[in-house]
Amino acid sequence: MCRAVLESGEDQNMAEGINDGIVFLMAVPYILVGTIGFIIYRKFSRPDKSENTEQNL
């Protein structure tokens, strides 16, 4: 799509849709990396149950 078409002002809905799509494509990688990082953090930060039972004996 040509930049001049988006700036012409005839169809602002199309320009807003293009801008929303750009923001969405820009945010998705950060959301995915953050989610995967959080899952890995939760997996390795949990205390191991077998270690806790041995210490109580």
C-alpha positions as CSV (number, residue, x, y, z in Angstrom):
1,M,0.0,0.0,0.0
2,C,1.3,3.4,-1.0
3,R,2.1,5.9,1.7
4,A,0.3,8.7,-0.2
5,V,-2.9,6.7,-0.2
6,L,-2.9,6.5,3.6
7,E,-2.1,10.1,4.0
8,S,-4.6,11.4,1.5
9,G,-7.3,11.5,4.2
10,E,-10.0,9.8,2.2
11,D,-10.2,6.6,4.2
12,Q,-9.1,7.1,7.8
13,N,-10.4,3.7,8.8
14,M,-7.9,2.0,6.6
15,A,-5.0,4.1,8.0
16,E,-6.1,3.4,11.6
17,G,-6.3,-0.3,10.7
18,I,-2.8,-0.3,9.3
19,N,-1.4,1.5,12.4
20,D,-3.2,-1.0,14.7
21,G,-1.7,-3.9,12.7
22,I,1.8,-2.4,13.0
23,V,1.4,-2.0,16.8
24,F,0.1,-5.6,17.0
25,L,3.0,-7.0,15.0
26,M,5.5,-5.0,17.1
27,A,4.0,-6.1,20.5
28,V,3.6,-9.9,19.8
29,P,7.3,-10.9,20.0
30,Y,7.6,-9.1,23.4
31,I,4.5,-10.8,24.7
32,L,5.8,-14.2,23.6
33,V,9.3,-13.7,25.0
34,G,7.8,-12.4,28.3
35,T,5.4,-15.3,28.6
36,I,8.1,-17.9,27.9
37,G,10.5,-16.2,30.3
38,F,7.9,-16.2,33.0
39,I,7.1,-19.9,32.5
40,I,10.8,-20.7,32.7
41,Y,11.2,-18.6,35.8
42,R,8.3,-20.3,37.5
43,K,9.6,-23.7,36.6
44,F,13.1,-23.1,38.1
45,S,12.0,-21.0,41.1
46,R,9.8,-23.7,42.7
47,P,11.3,-25.4,45.6
48,D,11.8,-29.1,45.1
49,K,9.5,-31.2,47.3
50,S,12.0,-34.0,47.8
51,E,14.6,-31.5,49.3
52,N,12.0,-30.2,51.8
53,T,11.1,-33.7,53.1
54,E,14.8,-34.6,53.6
55,Q,15.5,-31.5,55.7
56,N,12.5,-32.2,58.0
57,L,13.8,-35.7,58.9
